[in-house]
Amino acid sequence: MKHPTLKADMTAAEVLEKWPQTVPVFQHFRAACVGCALAPFDTLDDVARIYSLDLSLFLARLQEAVAEEAQV
């Protein structure tokens, strides 16, 4: 089964709504996106820039959370 792929142009709110299991990933990276008023507007790329994150690593960890939940 193919897992959905997260993309850097997706908004934080879109990711959190579709895959709530990603909440701990945002928290791990200390990204205050959960409950933030800007989450519907900030893309994952924006989040990485705002919080000085490695975008590839951030996306990979989010993708892992999505894939792990899909296997359950």
Phi and psi in radians as a Rosetta constraint file:
Dihedral C 1 N 2 CA 2 C 2 CIRCULARHARMONIC -1.454 0.35
Dihedral N 2 CA 2 C 2 N 3 CIRCULARHARMONIC 2.341 0.35
Dihedral C 2 N 3 CA 3 C 3 CIRCULARHARMONIC -1.570 0.35
Dihedral N 3 CA 3 C 3 N 4 CIRCULARHARMONIC 2.591 0.35
Dihedral C 3 N 4 CA 4 C 4 CIRCULARHARMONIC -1.082 0.35
Dihedral N 4 CA 4 C 4 N 5 CIRCULARHARMONIC 2.585 0.35
Dihedral C 4 N 5 CA 5 C 5 CIRCULARHARMONIC -1.837 0.35
Dihedral N 5 CA 5 C 5 N 6 CIRCULARHARMONIC 2.231 0.35
Dihedral C 5 N 6 CA 6 C 6 CIRCULARHARMONIC -1.377 0.35
Dihedral N 6 CA 6 C 6 N 7 CIRCULARHARMONIC 2.542 0.35
Dihedral C 6 N 7 CA 7 C 7 CIRCULARHARMONIC -2.209 0.35
Dihedral N 7 CA 7 C 7 N 8 CIRCULARHARMONIC 2.654 0.35
Dihedral C 7 N 8 CA 8 C 8 CIRCULARHARMONIC -1.097 0.35
Dihedral N 8 CA 8 C 8 N 9 CIRCULARHARMONIC -0.370 0.35
Dihedral C 8 N 9 CA 9 C 9 CIRCULARHARMONIC -1.592 0.35
Dihedral N 9 CA 9 C 9 N 10 CIRCULARHARMONIC 0.058 0.35
Dihedral C 9 N 10 CA 10 C 10 CIRCULARHARMONIC -1.352 0.35
Dihedral N 10 CA 10 C 10 N 11 CIRCULARHARMONIC 2.548 0.35
Dihedral C 10 N 11 CA 11 C 11 CIRCULARHARMONIC -1.384 0.35
Dihedral N 11 CA 11 C 11 N 12 CIRCULARHARMONIC 2.731 0.35
Dihedral C 11 N 12 CA 12 C 12 CIRCULARHARMONIC -1.043 0.35
Dihedral N 12 CA 12 C 12 N 13 CIRCULARHARMONIC -0.729 0.35
Dihedral C 12 N 13 CA 13 C 13 CIRCULARHARMONIC -1.097 0.35
Dihedral N 13 CA 13 C 13 N 14 CIRCULARHARMONIC -0.707 0.35
Dihedral C 13 N 14 CA 14 C 14 CIRCULARHARMONIC -1.059 0.35
Dihedral N 14 CA 14 C 14 N 15 CIRCULARHARMONIC -0.789 0.35
Dihedral C 14 N 15 CA 15 C 15 CIRCULARHARMONIC -1.135 0.35
Dihedral N 15 CA 15 C 15 N 16 CIRCULARHARMONIC -0.817 0.35
Dihedral C 15 N 16 CA 16 C 16 CIRCULARHARMONIC -1.124 0.35
Dihedral N 16 CA 16 C 16 N 17 CIRCULARHARMONIC -0.619 0.35
Dihedral C 16 N 17 CA 17 C 17 CIRCULARHARMONIC -1.252 0.35
Dihedral N 17 CA 17 C 17 N 18 CIRCULARHARMONIC -0.789 0.35
Dihedral C 17 N 18 CA 18 C 18 CIRCULARHARMONIC -1.263 0.35
Dihedral N 18 CA 18 C 18 N 19 CIRCULARHARMONIC -0.652 0.35
Dihedral C 18 N 19 CA 19 C 19 CIRCULARHARMONIC -2.305 0.35
Dihedral N 19 CA 19 C 19 N 20 CIRCULARHARMONIC 1.367 0.35
Dihedral C 19 N 20 CA 20 C 20 CIRCULARHARMONIC -1.065 0.35
Dihedral N 20 CA 20 C 20 N 21 CIRCULARHARMONIC -0.311 0.35
Dihedral C 20 N 21 CA 21 C 21 CIRCULARHARMONIC -1.191 0.35
Dihedral N 21 CA 21 C 21 N 22 CIRCULARHARMONIC -0.106 0.35
Dihedral C 21 N 22 CA 22 C 22 CIRCULARHARMONIC -1.476 0.35
Dihedral N 22 CA 22 C 22 N 23 CIRCULARHARMONIC -0.157 0.35
Dihedral C 22 N 23 CA 23 C 23 CIRCULARHARMONIC -0.891 0.35
Dihedral N 23 CA 23 C 23 N 24 CIRCULARHARMONIC -0.851 0.35
Dihedral C 23 N 24 CA 24 C 24 CIRCULARHARMONIC -1.060 0.35
Dihedral N 24 CA 24 C 24 N 25 CIRCULARHARMONIC -0.485 0.35
Dihedral C 24 N 25 CA 25 C 25 CIRCULARHARMONIC -1.194 0.35
Dihedral N 25 CA 25 C 25 N 26 CIRCULARHARMONIC -0.820 0.35
Dihedral C 25 N 26 CA 26 C 26 CIRCULARHARMONIC -1.025 0.35
Dihedral N 26 CA 26 C 26 N 27 CIRCULARHARMONIC -0.746 0.35
Dihedral C 26 N 27 CA 27 C 27 CIRCULARHARMONIC -1.142 0.35
Dihedral N 27 CA 27 C 27 N 28 CIRCULARHARMONIC -0.719 0.35
Dihedral C 27 N 28 CA 28 C 28 CIRCULARHARMONIC -1.007 0.35
Dihedral N 28 CA 28 C 28 N 29 CIRCULARHARMONIC -0.697 0.35
Dihedral C 28 N 29 CA 29 C 29 CIRCULARHARMONIC -1.497 0.35
Dihedral N 29 CA 29 C 29 N 30 CIRCULARHARMONIC 0.107 0.35
Dihedral C 29 N 30 CA 30 C 30 CIRCULARHARMONIC 1.018 0.35
Dihedral N 30 CA 30 C 30 N 31 CIRCULARHARMONIC 0.583 0.35
Dihedral C 30 N 31 CA 31 C 31 CIRCULARHARMONIC -1.611 0.35
Dihedral N 31 CA 31 C 31 N 32 CIRCULARHARMONIC 2.077 0.35
Dihedral C 31 N 32 CA 32 C 32 CIRCULARHARMONIC -1.447 0.35
Dihedral N 32 CA 32 C 32 N 33 CIRCULARHARMONIC 0.681 0.35
Dihedral C 32 N 33 CA 33 C 33 CIRCULARHARMONIC -1.305 0.35
Dihedral N 33 CA 33 C 33 N 34 CIRCULARHARMONIC -0.515 0.35
Dihedral C 33 N 34 CA 34 C 34 CIRCULARHARMONIC -1.173 0.35
Dihedral N 34 CA 34 C 34 N 35 CIRCULARHARMONIC 1.985 0.35
Dihedral C 34 N 35 CA 35 C 35 CIRCULARHARMONIC 1.462 0.35
Dihedral N 35 CA 35 C 35 N 36 CIRCULARHARMONIC 0.018 0.35
Dihedral C 35 N 36 CA 36 C 36 CIRCULARHARMONIC -1.353 0.35
Dihedral N 36 CA 36 C 36 N 37 CIRCULARHARMONIC 2.436 0.35
Dihedral C 36 N 37 CA 37 C 37 CIRCULARHARMONIC -1.162 0.35
Dihedral N 37 CA 37 C 37 N 38 CIRCULARHARMONIC -0.354 0.35
Dihedral C 37 N 38 CA 38 C 38 CIRCULARHARMONIC -1.588 0.35
Dihedral N 38 CA 38 C 38 N 39 CIRCULARHARMONIC -0.138 0.35
Dihedral C 38 N 39 CA 39 C 39 CIRCULARHARMONIC -0.953 0.35
Dihedral N 39 CA 39 C 39 N 40 CIRCULARHARMONIC -0.624 0.35
Dihedral C 39 N 40 CA 40 C 40 CIRCULARHARMONIC -1.226 0.35
Dihedral N 40 CA 40 C 40 N 41 CIRCULARHARMONIC -0.223 0.35
Dihedral C 40 N 41 CA 41 C 41 CIRCULARHARMONIC -1.920 0.35
Dihedral N 41 CA 41 C 41 N 42 CIRCULARHARMONIC -0.554 0.35
Dihedral C 41 N 42 CA 42 C 42 CIRCULARHARMONIC -1.425 0.35
Dihedral N 42 CA 42 C 42 N 43 CIRCULARHARMONIC 2.223 0.35
Dihedral C 42 N 43 CA 43 C 43 CIRCULARHARMONIC -1.410 0.35
Dihedral N 43 CA 43 C 43 N 44 CIRCULARHARMONIC 2.958 0.35
Dihedral C 43 N 44 CA 44 C 44 CIRCULARHARMONIC -1.082 0.35
Dihedral N 44 CA 44 C 44 N 45 CIRCULARHARMONIC -0.597 0.35
Dihedral C 44 N 45 CA 45 C 45 CIRCULARHARMONIC -1.089 0.35
Dihedral N 45 CA 45 C 45 N 46 CIRCULARHARMONIC -0.766 0.35
Dihedral C 45 N 46 CA 46 C 46 CIRCULARHARMONIC -1.054 0.35
Dihedral N 46 CA 46 C 46 N 47 CIRCULARHARMONIC -0.783 0.35
Dihedral C 46 N 47 CA 47 C 47 CIRCULARHARMONIC -1.030 0.35
Dihedral N 47 CA 47 C 47 N 48 CIRCULARHARMONIC -0.786 0.35
Dihedral C 47 N 48 CA 48 C 48 CIRCULARHARMONIC -1.062 0.35
Dihedral N 48 CA 48 C 48 N 49 CIRCULARHARMONIC -0.733 0.35
Dihedral C 48 N 49 CA 49 C 49 CIRCULARHARMONIC -1.183 0.35
Dihedral N 49 CA 49 C 49 N 50 CIRCULARHARMONIC -0.796 0.35
Dihedral C 49 N 50 CA 50 C 50 CIRCULARHARMONIC -1.049 0.35
Dihedral N 50 CA 50 C 50 N 51 CIRCULARHARMONIC -0.709 0.35
Dihedral C 50 N 51 CA 51 C 51 CIRCULARHARMONIC -1.765 0.35
Dihedral N 51 CA 51 C 51 N 52 CIRCULARHARMONIC 0.206 0.35
Dihedral C 51 N 52 CA 52 C 52 CIRCULARHARMONIC 0.924 0.35
Dihedral N 52 CA 52 C 52 N 53 CIRCULARHARMONIC 0.848 0.35
Dihedral C 52 N 53 CA 53 C 53 CIRCULARHARMONIC -1.750 0.35
Dihedral N 53 CA 53 C 53 N 54 CIRCULARHARMONIC 2.686 0.35
Dihedral C 53 N 54 CA 54 C 54 CIRCULARHARMONIC -1.314 0.35
Dihedral N 54 CA 54 C 54 N 55 CIRCULARHARMONIC 1.969 0.35
Dihedral C 54 N 55 CA 55 C 55 CIRCULARHARMONIC -1.021 0.35
Dihedral N 55 CA 55 C 55 N 56 CIRCULARHARMONIC -0.749 0.35
Dihedral C 55 N 56 CA 56 C 56 CIRCULARHARMONIC -1.077 0.35
Dihedral N 56 CA 56 C 56 N 57 CIRCULARHARMONIC -0.759 0.35
Dihedral C 56 N 57 CA 57 C 57 CIRCULARHARMONIC -1.166 0.35
Dihedral N 57 CA 57 C 57 N 58 CIRCULARHARMONIC -0.764 0.35
Dihedral C 57 N 58 CA 58 C 58 CIRCULARHARMONIC -1.029 0.35
Dihedral N 58 CA 58 C 58 N 59 CIRCULARHARMONIC -0.856 0.35
Dihedral C 58 N 59 CA 59 C 59 CIRCULARHARMONIC -1.095 0.35
Dihedral N 59 CA 59 C 59 N 60 CIRCULARHARMONIC -0.691 0.35
Dihedral C 59 N 60 CA 60 C 60 CIRCULARHARMONIC -1.100 0.35
Dihedral N 60 CA 60 C 60 N 61 CIRCULARHARMONIC -0.751 0.35
Dihedral C 60 N 61 CA 61 C 61 CIRCULARHARMONIC -1.178 0.35
Dihedral N 61 CA 61 C 61 N 62 CIRCULARHARMONIC -0.686 0.35
Dihedral C 61 N 62 CA 62 C 62 CIRCULARHARMONIC -1.106 0.35
Dihedral N 62 CA 62 C 62 N 63 CIRCULARHARMONIC -0.761 0.35
Dihedral C 62 N 63 CA 63 C 63 CIRCULARHARMONIC -1.088 0.35
Dihedral N 63 CA 63 C 63 N 64 CIRCULARHARMONIC -0.703 0.35
Dihedral C 63 N 64 CA 64 C 64 CIRCULARHARMONIC -1.053 0.35
Dihedral N 64 CA 64 C 64 N 65 CIRCULARHARMONIC -0.732 0.35
Dihedral C 64 N 65 CA 65 C 65 CIRCULARHARMONIC -1.113 0.35
Dihedral N 65 CA 65 C 65 N 66 CIRCULARHARMONIC -0.705 0.35
Dihedral C 65 N 66 CA 66 C 66 CIRCULARHARMONIC -1.145 0.35
Dihedral N 66 CA 66 C 66 N 67 CIRCULARHARMONIC -0.783 0.35
Dihedral C 66 N 67 CA 67 C 67 CIRCULARHARMONIC -1.158 0.35
Dihedral N 67 CA 67 C 67 N 68 CIRCULARHARMONIC -0.714 0.35
Dihedral C 67 N 68 CA 68 C 68 CIRCULARHARMONIC -1.083 0.35
Dihedral N 68 CA 68 C 68 N 69 CIRCULARHARMONIC -0.748 0.35
Dihedral C 68 N 69 CA 69 C 69 CIRCULARHARMONIC -1.151 0.35
Dihedral N 69 CA 69 C 69 N 70 CIRCULARHARMONIC -0.624 0.35
Dihedral C 69 N 70 CA 70 C 70 CIRCULARHARMONIC -1.187 0.35
Dihedral N 70 CA 70 C 70 N 71 CIRCULARHARMONIC -0.437 0.35
Dihedral C 70 N 71 CA 71 C 71 CIRCULARHARMONIC -1.410 0.35
Dihedral N 71 CA 71 C 71 N 72 CIRCULARHARMONIC -0.293 0.35
